[in-house]
Amino acid sequence: MDAISKGERYWFDQQEIVELLAHNRKYQVFSPAEQYFLLFFEVCQDPGTHHSGHHISCEANTPTKIAQEFRMK
């Protein structure tokens, strides 16, 4: 408490947050829904290149695509 009362910073700045998130990413546990989503979709690294990618509506297509793949009813 003495350090805080003397004005020492007790919060992370934006750069420290970025570093912590990058470090902790390897320990991240994904929910089953996130695992299925990541199985079928990936982030476009350079949206300006338009490499064989296309836009889809996640709300409309994702559950259907997953259900078809795993034959869920």
DRENVEXLO-618730 format. One record per atom (N, C-alpha, C, O): atom name; residue number from 1; x, y, z; chain. Coordinates in nm, 4 decimals. Layout:
<rs>
<r site="CA" pos="NUM" east="X" north="Y" up="Z" unit="A"/>
...
</rs>
This chain:
<rs>
<r site="N" pos="1" east="0.0824" north="-0.1191" up="0.0000" unit="A"/>
<r site="CA" pos="1" east="0.0000" north="0.0000" up="0.0000" unit="A"/>
<r site="C" pos="1" east="0.0865" north="0.1252" up="0.0000" unit="A"/>
<r site="O" pos="1" east="0.0461" north="0.2294" up="-0.0515" unit="A"/>
<r site="N" pos="2" east="0.2048" north="0.1146" up="0.0575" unit="A"/>
<r site="CA" pos="2" east="0.2930" north="0.2307" up="0.0622" unit="A"/>
<r site="C" pos="2" east="0.3319" north="0.2753" up="-0.0787" unit="A"/>
<r site="O" pos="2" east="0.3343" north="0.3948" up="-0.1080" unit="A"/>
<r site="N" pos="3" east="0.3620" north="0.1795" up="-0.1649" unit="A"/>
<r site="CA" pos="3" east="0.4003" north="0.2129" up="-0.3029" unit="A"/>
<r site="C" pos="3" east="0.2850" north="0.2814" up="-0.3759" unit="A"/>
<r site="O" pos="3" east="0.3062" north="0.3773" up="-0.4501" unit="A"/>
<r site="N" pos="4" east="0.1644" north="0.2323" up="-0.3547" unit="A"/>
<r site="CA" pos="4" east="0.0476" north="0.2922" up="-0.4197" unit="A"/>
<r site="C" pos="4" east="0.0250" north="0.4335" up="-0.3680" unit="A"/>
<r site="O" pos="4" east="-0.0039" north="0.5249" up="-0.4453" unit="A"/>
<r site="N" pos="5" east="0.0381" north="0.4507" up="-0.2380" unit="A"/>
<r site="CA" pos="5" east="0.0168" north="0.5844" up="-0.1817" unit="A"/>
<r site="C" pos="5" east="0.1235" north="0.6837" up="-0.2285" unit="A"/>
<r site="O" pos="5" east="0.1020" north="0.8049" up="-0.2248" unit="A"/>
<r site="N" pos="6" east="0.2390" north="0.6318" up="-0.2728" unit="A"/>
<r site="CA" pos="6" east="0.3448" north="0.7187" up="-0.3255" unit="A"/>
<r site="C" pos="6" east="0.3313" north="0.7394" up="-0.4764" unit="A"/>
<r site="O" pos="6" east="0.4179" north="0.8001" up="-0.5394" unit="A"/>
<r site="N" pos="7" east="0.2217" north="0.6882" up="-0.5339" unit="A"/>
<r site="CA" pos="7" east="0.1952" north="0.7140" up="-0.6756" unit="A"/>
<r site="C" pos="7" east="0.2437" north="0.6084" up="-0.7721" unit="A"/>
<r site="O" pos="7" east="0.2389" north="0.6286" up="-0.8935" unit="A"/>
<r site="N" pos="8" east="0.2909" north="0.4945" up="-0.7199" unit="A"/>
<r site="CA" pos="8" east="0.3365" north="0.3892" up="-0.8114" unit="A"/>
<r site="C" pos="8" east="0.2170" north="0.3317" up="-0.8876" unit="A"/>
<r site="O" pos="8" east="0.1096" north="0.3111" up="-0.8311" unit="A"/>
<r site="N" pos="9" east="0.2377" north="0.3067" up="-1.0150" unit="A"/>
<r site="CA" pos="9" east="0.1303" north="0.2558" up="-1.1004" unit="A"/>
<r site="C" pos="9" east="0.0972" north="0.1118" up="-1.0600" unit="A"/>
<r site="O" pos="9" east="0.1870" north="0.0302" up="-1.0391" unit="A"/>
<r site="N" pos="10" east="-0.0314" north="0.0821" up="-1.0492" unit="A"/>
<r site="CA" pos="10" east="-0.0758" north="-0.0516" up="-1.0096" unit="A"/>
<r site="C" pos="10" east="-0.1607" north="-0.1174" up="-1.1177" unit="A"/>
<r site="O" pos="10" east="-0.2254" north="-0.2186" up="-1.0911" unit="A"/>
<r site="N" pos="11" east="-0.1620" north="-0.0633" up="-1.2372" unit="A"/>
<r site="CA" pos="11" east="-0.2399" north="-0.1189" up="-1.3473" unit="A"/>
<r site="C" pos="11" east="-0.1463" north="-0.1423" up="-1.4662" unit="A"/>
<r site="O" pos="11" east="-0.0356" north="-0.0888" up="-1.4719" unit="A"/>
<r site="N" pos="12" east="-0.1938" north="-0.2238" up="-1.5605" unit="A"/>
<r site="CA" pos="12" east="-0.1162" north="-0.2513" up="-1.6809" unit="A"/>
<r site="C" pos="12" east="-0.1460" north="-0.1466" up="-1.7869" unit="A"/>
<r site="O" pos="12" east="-0.2603" north="-0.1036" up="-1.8020" unit="A"/>
<r site="N" pos="13" east="-0.0431" north="-0.1055" up="-1.8605" unit="A"/>
<r site="CA" pos="13" east="-0.0677" north="-0.0169" up="-1.9743" unit="A"/>
<r site="C" pos="13" east="-0.1031" north="-0.1036" up="-2.0962" unit="A"/>
<r site="O" pos="13" east="-0.0992" north="-0.2265" up="-2.0887" unit="A"/>
<r site="N" pos="14" east="-0.1374" north="-0.0393" up="-2.2073" unit="A"/>
<r site="CA" pos="14" east="-0.1851" north="-0.1129" up="-2.3246" unit="A"/>
<r site="C" pos="14" east="-0.0798" north="-0.2112" up="-2.3765" unit="A"/>
<r site="O" pos="14" east="-0.1145" north="-0.3236" up="-2.4129" unit="A"/>
<r site="N" pos="15" east="0.0461" north="-0.1725" up="-2.3808" unit="A"/>
<r site="CA" pos="15" east="0.1524" north="-0.2608" up="-2.4300" unit="A"/>
<r site="C" pos="15" east="0.1691" north="-0.3823" up="-2.3389" unit="A"/>
<r site="O" pos="15" east="0.1893" north="-0.4933" up="-2.3882" unit="A"/>
<r site="N" pos="16" east="0.1611" north="-0.3639" up="-2.2094" unit="A"/>
<r site="CA" pos="16" east="0.1721" north="-0.4762" up="-2.1159" unit="A"/>
<r site="C" pos="16" east="0.0553" north="-0.5727" up="-2.1328" unit="A"/>
<r site="O" pos="16" east="0.0732" north="-0.6940" up="-2.1219" unit="A"/>
<r site="N" pos="17" east="-0.0633" north="-0.5201" up="-2.1591" unit="A"/>
<r site="CA" pos="17" east="-0.1806" north="-0.6048" up="-2.1820" unit="A"/>
<r site="C" pos="17" east="-0.1603" north="-0.6893" up="-2.3069" unit="A"/>
<r site="O" pos="17" east="-0.1896" north="-0.8089" up="-2.3065" unit="A"/>
<r site="N" pos="18" east="-0.1103" north="-0.6279" up="-2.4140" unit="A"/>
<r site="CA" pos="18" east="-0.0841" north="-0.7012" up="-2.5386" unit="A"/>
<r site="C" pos="18" east="0.0159" north="-0.8137" up="-2.5137" unit="A"/>
<r site="O" pos="18" east="-0.0035" north="-0.9256" up="-2.5612" unit="A"/>
<r site="N" pos="19" east="0.1217" north="-0.7849" up="-2.4404" unit="A"/>
<r site="CA" pos="19" east="0.2241" north="-0.8852" up="-2.4108" unit="A"/>
<r site="C" pos="19" east="0.1675" north="-0.9992" up="-2.3264" unit="A"/>
<r site="O" pos="19" east="0.1969" north="-1.1158" up="-2.3528" unit="A"/>
<r site="N" pos="20" east="0.0875" north="-0.9672" up="-2.2263" unit="A"/>
<r site="CA" pos="20" east="0.0272" north="-1.0706" up="-2.1419" unit="A"/>
<r site="C" pos="20" east="-0.0675" north="-1.1601" up="-2.2213" unit="A"/>
<r site="O" pos="20" east="-0.0654" north="-1.2823" up="-2.2063" unit="A"/>
<r site="N" pos="21" east="-0.1501" north="-1.0992" up="-2.3053" unit="A"/>
<r site="CA" pos="21" east="-0.2431" north="-1.1778" up="-2.3869" unit="A"/>
<r site="C" pos="21" east="-0.1680" north="-1.2692" up="-2.4831" unit="A"/>
<r site="O" pos="21" east="-0.2072" north="-1.3843" up="-2.5023" unit="A"/>
<r site="N" pos="22" east="-0.0607" north="-1.2190" up="-2.5435" unit="A"/>
<r site="CA" pos="22" east="0.0194" north="-1.3012" up="-2.6347" unit="A"/>
<r site="C" pos="22" east="0.0820" north="-1.4185" up="-2.5598" unit="A"/>
<r site="O" pos="22" east="0.0833" north="-1.5306" up="-2.6105" unit="A"/>
<r site="N" pos="23" east="0.1332" north="-1.3940" up="-2.4413" unit="A"/>
<r site="CA" pos="23" east="0.1941" north="-1.5012" up="-2.3612" unit="A"/>
<r site="C" pos="23" east="0.0912" north="-1.6047" up="-2.3181" unit="A"/>
<r site="O" pos="23" east="0.1178" north="-1.7248" up="-2.3227" unit="A"/>
<r site="N" pos="24" east="-0.0261" north="-1.5587" up="-2.2763" unit="A"/>
<r site="CA" pos="24" east="-0.1279" north="-1.6487" up="-2.2228" unit="A"/>
<r site="C" pos="24" east="-0.2038" north="-1.7249" up="-2.3306" unit="A"/>
<r site="O" pos="24" east="-0.2716" north="-1.8230" up="-2.3001" unit="A"/>
<r site="N" pos="25" east="-0.1937" north="-1.6815" up="-2.4564" unit="A"/>
<r site="CA" pos="25" east="-0.2679" north="-1.7449" up="-2.5649" unit="A"/>
<r site="C" pos="25" east="-0.2365" north="-1.8945" up="-2.5748" unit="A"/>
<r site="O" pos="25" east="-0.3247" north="-1.9738" up="-2.6077" unit="A"/>
<r site="N" pos="26" east="-0.1112" north="-1.9340" up="-2.5467" unit="A"/>
<r site="CA" pos="26" east="-0.0751" north="-2.0759" up="-2.5581" unit="A"/>
<r site="C" pos="26" east="-0.1418" north="-2.1613" up="-2.4501" unit="A"/>
<r site="O" pos="26" east="-0.1467" north="-2.2836" up="-2.4630" unit="A"/>
<r site="N" pos="27" east="-0.1923" north="-2.1001" up="-2.3460" unit="A"/>
<r site="CA" pos="27" east="-0.2594" north="-2.1734" up="-2.2386" unit="A"/>
<r site="C" pos="27" east="-0.4116" north="-2.1657" up="-2.2491" unit="A"/>
<r site="O" pos="27" east="-0.4831" north="-2.2201" up="-2.1650" unit="A"/>
<r site="N" pos="28" east="-0.4600" north="-2.0986" up="-2.3515" unit="A"/>
<r site="CA" pos="28" east="-0.6040" north="-2.0778" up="-2.3672" unit="A"/>
<r site="C" pos="28" east="-0.6745" north="-2.2103" up="-2.3959" unit="A"/>
<r site="O" pos="28" east="-0.6267" north="-2.2915" up="-2.4751" unit="A"/>
<r site="N" pos="29" east="-0.7870" north="-2.2305" up="-2.3314" unit="A"/>
<r site="CA" pos="29" east="-0.8700" north="-2.3489" up="-2.3533" unit="A"/>
<r site="C" pos="29" east="-0.9956" north="-2.3034" up="-2.4260" unit="A"/>
<r site="O" pos="29" east="-1.0649" north="-2.2120" up="-2.3812" unit="A"/>
<r site="N" pos="30" east="-1.0241" north="-2.3677" up="-2.5382" unit="A"/>
<r site="CA" pos="30" east="-1.1409" north="-2.3310" up="-2.6176" unit="A"/>
<r site="C" pos="30" east="-1.2600" north="-2.4176" up="-2.5802" unit="A"/>
<r site="O" pos="30" east="-1.2454" north="-2.5364" up="-2.5513" unit="A"/>
<r site="N" pos="31" east="-1.3773" north="-2.3573" up="-2.5811" unit="A"/>
<r site="CA" pos="31" east="-1.5007" north="-2.4318" up="-2.5574" unit="A"/>
<r site="C" pos="31" east="-1.5253" north="-2.5223" up="-2.6777" unit="A"/>
<r site="O" pos="31" east="-1.4681" north="-2.4993" up="-2.7843" unit="A"/>
<r site="N" pos="32" east="-1.6096" north="-2.6253" up="-2.6627" unit="A"/>
<r site="CA" pos="32" east="-1.6407" north="-2.7109" up="-2.7780" unit="A"/>
<r site="C" pos="32" east="-1.6944" north="-2.6317" up="-2.8975" unit="A"/>
<r site="O" pos="32" east="-1.6603" north="-2.6620" up="-3.0118" unit="A"/>
<r site="N" pos="33" east="-1.7769" north="-2.5319" up="-2.8724" unit="A"/>
<r site="CA" pos="33" east="-1.8308" north="-2.4509" up="-2.9821" unit="A"/>
<r site="C" pos="33" east="-1.7181" north="-2.3773" up="-3.0548" unit="A"/>
<r site="O" pos="33" east="-1.7168" north="-2.3717" up="-3.1777" unit="A"/>
<r site="N" pos="34" east="-1.6238" north="-2.3210" up="-2.9791" unit="A"/>
<r site="CA" pos="34" east="-1.5110" north="-2.2519" up="-3.0415" unit="A"/>
<r site="C" pos="34" east="-1.4235" north="-2.3490" up="-3.1196" unit="A"/>
<r site="O" pos="34" east="-1.3733" north="-2.3146" up="-3.2266" unit="A"/>
<r site="N" pos="35" east="-1.4045" north="-2.4706" up="-3.0670" unit="A"/>
<r site="CA" pos="35" east="-1.3243" north="-2.5704" up="-3.1368" unit="A"/>
<r site="C" pos="35" east="-1.3868" north="-2.6064" up="-3.2711" unit="A"/>
<r site="O" pos="35" east="-1.3165" north="-2.6147" up="-3.3718" unit="A"/>
<r site="N" pos="36" east="-1.5184" north="-2.6279" up="-3.2735" unit="A"/>
<r site="CA" pos="36" east="-1.5865" north="-2.6591" up="-3.3994" unit="A"/>
<r site="C" pos="36" east="-1.5774" north="-2.5419" up="-3.4957" unit="A"/>
<r site="O" pos="36" east="-1.5545" north="-2.5610" up="-3.6151" unit="A"/>
<r site="N" pos="37" east="-1.5951" north="-2.4219" up="-3.4450" unit="A"/>
<r site="CA" pos="37" east="-1.5871" north="-2.3037" up="-3.5307" unit="A"/>
<r site="C" pos="37" east="-1.4484" north="-2.2930" up="-3.5929" unit="A"/>
<r site="O" pos="37" east="-1.4359" north="-2.2705" up="-3.7133" unit="A"/>
<r site="N" pos="38" east="-1.3438" north="-2.3091" up="-3.5113" unit="A"/>
<r site="CA" pos="38" east="-1.2069" north="-2.2979" up="-3.5611" unit="A"/>
<r site="C" pos="38" east="-1.1707" north="-2.4117" up="-3.6558" unit="A"/>
<r site="O" pos="38" east="-1.0802" north="-2.3980" up="-3.7380" unit="A"/>
<r site="N" pos="39" east="-1.2411" north="-2.5239" up="-3.6443" unit="A"/>
<r site="CA" pos="39" east="-1.2187" north="-2.6360" up="-3.7348" unit="A"/>
<r site="C" pos="39" east="-1.2595" north="-2.6003" up="-3.8774" unit="A"/>
<r site="O" pos="39" east="-1.1968" north="-2.6459" up="-3.9731" unit="A"/>
<r site="N" pos="40" east="-1.3635" north="-2.5196" up="-3.8922" unit="A"/>
<r site="CA" pos="40" east="-1.4182" north="-2.4881" up="-4.0238" unit="A"/>
<r site="C" pos="40" east="-1.3761" north="-2.3526" up="-4.0791" unit="A"/>
<r site="O" pos="40" east="-1.3793" north="-2.3329" up="-4.2005" unit="A"/>
<r site="N" pos="41" east="-1.3369" north="-2.2590" up="-3.9937" unit="A"/>
<r site="CA" pos="41" east="-1.3110" north="-2.1223" up="-4.0380" unit="A"/>
<r site="C" pos="41" east="-1.1755" north="-2.0749" up="-3.9891" unit="A"/>
<r site="O" pos="41" east="-1.1274" north="-2.1180" up="-3.8842" unit="A"/>
<r site="N" pos="42" east="-1.1142" north="-1.9855" up="-4.0663" unit="A"/>
<r site="CA" pos="42" east="-0.9897" north="-1.9231" up="-4.0242" unit="A"/>
<r site="C" pos="42" east="-0.9955" north="-1.7747" up="-4.0576" unit="A"/>
<r site="O" pos="42" east="-1.0725" north="-1.7321" up="-4.1437" unit="A"/>
<r site="N" pos="43" east="-0.9143" north="-1.6974" up="-3.9892" unit="A"/>
<r site="CA" pos="43" east="-0.9099" north="-1.5536" up="-4.0106" unit="A"/>
<r site="C" pos="43" east="-0.8332" north="-1.5254" up="-4.1391" unit="A"/>
<r site="O" pos="43" east="-0.7274" north="-1.5835" up="-4.1632" unit="A"/>
<r site="N" pos="44" east="-0.8861" north="-1.4375" up="-4.2198" unit="A"/>
<r site="CA" pos="44" east="-0.8189" north="-1.3948" up="-4.3423" unit="A"/>
<r site="C" pos="44" east="-0.7002" north="-1.3075" up="-4.3024" unit="A"/>
<r site="O" pos="44" east="-0.7185" north="-1.2043" up="-4.2379" unit="A"/>
<r site="N" pos="45" east="-0.5802" north="-1.3471" up="-4.3395" unit="A"/>
<r site="CA" pos="45" east="-0.4612" north="-1.2731" up="-4.2990" unit="A"/>
<r site="C" pos="45" east="-0.4469" north="-1.1402" up="-4.3727" unit="A"/>
<r site="O" pos="45" east="-0.4000" north="-1.0424" up="-4.3145" unit="A"/>
<r site="N" pos="46" east="-0.4868" north="-1.1351" up="-4.5001" unit="A"/>
<r site="CA" pos="46" east="-0.4763" north="-1.0121" up="-4.5785" unit="A"/>
<r site="C" pos="46" east="-0.6028" north="-0.9954" up="-4.6614" unit="A"/>
<r site="O" pos="46" east="-0.6097" north="-1.0450" up="-4.7738" unit="A"/>
<r site="N" pos="47" east="-0.7030" north="-0.9263" up="-4.6077" unit="A"/>
<r site="CA" pos="47" east="-0.8304" north="-0.9152" up="-4.6781" unit="A"/>
<r site="C" pos="47" east="-0.8203" north="-0.8454" up="-4.8129" unit="A"/>
<r site="O" pos="47" east="-0.9129" north="-0.8562" up="-4.8933" unit="A"/>
<r site="N" pos="48" east="-0.7124" north="-0.7749" up="-4.8406" unit="A"/>
<r site="CA" pos="48" east="-0.6966" north="-0.7071" up="-4.9682" unit="A"/>
<r site="C" pos="48" east="-0.6595" north="-0.7990" up="-5.0828" unit="A"/>
<r site="O" pos="48" east="-0.6703" north="-0.7596" up="-5.1989" unit="A"/>
<r site="N" pos="49" east="-0.6156" north="-0.9216" up="-5.0531" unit="A"/>
<r site="CA" pos="49" east="-0.5683" north="-1.0109" up="-5.1590" unit="A"/>
<r site="C" pos="49" east="-0.6795" north="-1.0939" up="-5.2212" unit="A"/>
<r site="O" pos="49" east="-0.6673" north="-1.1340" up="-5.3370" unit="A"/>
<r site="N" pos="50" east="-0.7865" north="-1.1210" up="-5.1493" unit="A"/>
<r site="CA" pos="50" east="-0.9007" north="-1.1992" up="-5.1984" unit="A"/>
<r site="C" pos="50" east="-0.8597" north="-1.3375" up="-5.2494" unit="A"/>
<r site="O" pos="50" east="-0.9116" north="-1.3830" up="-5.3513" unit="A"/>
<r site="N" pos="51" east="-0.7683" north="-1.4044" up="-5.1807" unit="A"/>
<r site="CA" pos="51" east="-0.7289" north="-1.5402" up="-5.2179" unit="A"/>
<r site="C" pos="51" east="-0.8429" north="-1.6367" up="-5.1915" unit="A"/>
<r site="O" pos="51" east="-0.8800" north="-1.6560" up="-5.0757" unit="A"/>
<r site="N" pos="52" east="-0.8964" north="-1.6944" up="-5.2878" unit="A"/>
<r site="CA" pos="52" east="-0.9980" north="-1.8008" up="-5.2835" unit="A"/>
<r site="C" pos="52" east="-1.0943" north="-1.7942" up="-5.1644" unit="A"/>
<r site="O" pos="52" east="-1.1608" north="-1.8934" up="-5.1343" unit="A"/>
<r site="N" pos="53" east="-1.1028" north="-1.6834" up="-5.0987" unit="A"/>
<r site="CA" pos="53" east="-1.1960" north="-1.6694" up="-4.9876" unit="A"/>
<r site="C" pos="53" east="-1.3250" north="-1.6046" up="-5.0329" unit="A"/>
<r site="O" pos="53" east="-1.3315" north="-1.5416" up="-5.1384" unit="A"/>
<r site="N" pos="54" east="-1.4272" north="-1.6213" up="-4.9513" unit="A"/>
<r site="CA" pos="54" east="-1.5536" north="-1.5559" up="-4.9815" unit="A"/>
<r site="C" pos="54" east="-1.6259" north="-1.5260" up="-4.8516" unit="A"/>
<r site="O" pos="54" east="-1.6010" north="-1.5894" up="-4.7491" unit="A"/>
<r site="N" pos="55" east="-1.7141" north="-1.4304" up="-4.8569" unit="A"/>
<r site="CA" pos="55" east="-1.7890" north="-1.3893" up="-4.7387" unit="A"/>
<r site="C" pos="55" east="-1.9086" north="-1.4816" up="-4.7195" unit="A"/>
<r site="O" pos="55" east="-1.9749" north="-1.5209" up="-4.8154" unit="A"/>
<r site="N" pos="56" east="-1.9345" north="-1.5153" up="-4.5943" unit="A"/>
<r site="CA" pos="56" east="-2.0539" north="-1.5918" up="-4.5613" unit="A"/>
<r site="C" pos="56" east="-2.1180" north="-1.5286" up="-4.4393" unit="A"/>
<r site="O" pos="56" east="-2.0529" north="-1.4563" up="-4.3640" unit="A"/>
<r site="N" pos="57" east="-2.2436" north="-1.5558" up="-4.4208" unit="A"/>
<r site="CA" pos="57" east="-2.3140" north="-1.5073" up="-4.3035" unit="A"/>
<r site="C" pos="57" east="-2.2972" north="-1.6098" up="-4.1925" unit="A"/>
<r site="O" pos="57" east="-2.3500" north="-1.7206" up="-4.2018" unit="A"/>
<r site="N" pos="58" east="-2.2249" north="-1.5743" up="-4.0888" unit="A"/>
<r site="CA" pos="58" east="-2.2017" north="-1.6687" up="-3.9787" unit="A"/>
<r site="C" pos="58" east="-2.3318" north="-1.7093" up="-3.9115" unit="A"/>
<r site="O" pos="58" east="-2.3516" north="-1.8262" up="-3.8786" unit="A"/>
<r site="N" pos="59" east="-2.4208" north="-1.6122" up="-3.8912" unit="A"/>
<r site="CA" pos="59" east="-2.5451" north="-1.6432" up="-3.8216" unit="A"/>
<r site="C" pos="59" east="-2.6259" north="-1.7478" up="-3.8978" unit="A"/>
<r site="O" pos="59" east="-2.6866" north="-1.8361" up="-3.8371" unit="A"/>
<r site="N" pos="60" east="-2.6268" north="-1.7381" up="-4.0292" unit="A"/>
<r site="CA" pos="60" east="-2.7105" north="-1.8271" up="-4.1091" unit="A"/>
<r site="C" pos="60" east="-2.6415" north="-1.9584" up="-4.1424" unit="A"/>
<r site="O" pos="60" east="-2.7072" north="-2.0625" up="-4.1453" unit="A"/>
<r site="N" pos="61" east="-2.5117" north="-1.9569" up="-4.1675" unit="A"/>
<r site="CA" pos="61" east="-2.4455" north="-2.0746" up="-4.2220" unit="A"/>
<r site="C" pos="61" east="-2.3687" north="-2.1595" up="-4.1218" unit="A"/>
<r site="O" pos="61" east="-2.3579" north="-2.2806" up="-4.1411" unit="A"/>
<r site="N" pos="62" east="-2.3159" north="-2.1014" up="-4.0171" unit="A"/>
<r site="CA" pos="62" east="-2.2306" north="-2.1761" up="-3.9263" unit="A"/>
<r site="C" pos="62" east="-2.3010" north="-2.2947" up="-3.8613" unit="A"/>
<r site="O" pos="62" east="-2.2489" north="-2.4059" up="-3.8698" unit="A"/>
<r site="N" pos="63" east="-2.4154" north="-2.2778" up="-3.7976" unit="A"/>
<r site="CA" pos="63" east="-2.4799" north="-2.3944" up="-3.7353" unit="A"/>
<r site="C" pos="63" east="-2.5160" north="-2.5022" up="-3.8372" unit="A"/>
<r site="O" pos="63" east="-2.5040" north="-2.6212" up="-3.8082" unit="A"/>
<r site="N" pos="64" east="-2.5599" north="-2.4617" up="-3.9559" unit="A"/>
<r site="CA" pos="64" east="-2.5964" north="-2.5579" up="-4.0589" unit="A"/>
<r site="C" pos="64" east="-2.4748" north="-2.6357" up="-4.1054" unit="A"/>
<r site="O" pos="64" east="-2.4805" north="-2.7579" up="-4.1195" unit="A"/>
<r site="N" pos="65" east="-2.3652" north="-2.5660" up="-4.1292" unit="A"/>
<r site="CA" pos="65" east="-2.2427" north="-2.6309" up="-4.1757" unit="A"/>
<r site="C" pos="65" east="-2.1915" north="-2.7302" up="-4.0718" unit="A"/>
<r site="O" pos="65" east="-2.1521" north="-2.8415" up="-4.1068" unit="A"/>
<r site="N" pos="66" east="-2.1915" north="-2.6915" up="-3.9461" unit="A"/>
<r site="CA" pos="66" east="-2.1455" north="-2.7812" up="-3.8398" unit="A"/>
<r site="C" pos="66" east="-2.2399" north="-2.9004" up="-3.8270" unit="A"/>
<r site="O" pos="66" east="-2.1948" north="-3.0142" up="-3.8137" unit="A"/>
<r site="N" pos="67" east="-2.3692" north="-2.8753" up="-3.8310" unit="A"/>
<r site="CA" pos="67" east="-2.4666" north="-2.9842" up="-3.8200" unit="A"/>
<r site="C" pos="67" east="-2.4511" north="-3.0830" up="-3.9344" unit="A"/>
<r site="O" pos="67" east="-2.4592" north="-3.2039" up="-3.9128" unit="A"/>
<r site="N" pos="68" east="-2.4289" north="-3.0338" up="-4.0556" unit="A"/>
<r site="CA" pos="68" east="-2.4108" north="-3.1231" up="-4.1698" unit="A"/>
<r site="C" pos="68" east="-2.2842" north="-3.2060" up="-4.1539" unit="A"/>
<r site="O" pos="68" east="-2.2841" north="-3.3258" up="-4.1825" unit="A"/>
<r site="N" pos="69" east="-2.1776" north="-3.1436" up="-4.1089" unit="A"/>
<r site="CA" pos="69" east="-2.0508" north="-3.2144" up="-4.0946" unit="A"/>
<r site="C" pos="69" east="-2.0594" north="-3.3249" up="-3.9898" unit="A"/>
<r site="O" pos="69" east="-2.0047" north="-3.4334" up="-4.0093" unit="A"/>
<r site="N" pos="70" east="-2.1264" north="-3.2985" up="-3.8812" unit="A"/>
<r site="CA" pos="70" east="-2.1337" north="-3.3950" up="-3.7725" unit="A"/>
<r site="C" pos="70" east="-2.2671" north="-3.4683" up="-3.7687" unit="A"/>
<r site="O" pos="70" east="-2.2956" north="-3.5418" up="-3.6741" unit="A"/>
<r site="N" pos="71" east="-2.3488" north="-3.4480" up="-3.8719" unit="A"/>
<r site="CA" pos="71" east="-2.4785" north="-3.5137" up="-3.8865" unit="A"/>
<r site="C" pos="71" east="-2.5659" north="-3.4974" up="-3.7623" unit="A"/>
<r site="O" pos="71" east="-2.6274" north="-3.5922" up="-3.7134" unit="A"/>
<r site="N" pos="72" east="-2.5689" north="-3.3725" up="-3.7130" unit="A"/>
<r site="CA" pos="72" east="-2.6529" north="-3.3416" up="-3.5978" unit="A"/>
<r site="C" pos="72" east="-2.7937" north="-3.3111" up="-3.6461" unit="A"/>
<r site="O" pos="72" east="-2.8116" north="-3.2598" up="-3.7565" unit="A"/>
<r site="N" pos="73" east="-2.8903" north="-3.3410" up="-3.5673" unit="A"/>
<r site="CA" pos="73" east="-3.0307" north="-3.3128" up="-3.6026" unit="A"/>
<r site="C" pos="73" east="-3.0861" north="-3.2111" up="-3.5070" unit="A"/>
<r site="O" pos="73" east="-3.2026" north="-3.1728" up="-3.5182" unit="A"/>
</rs>
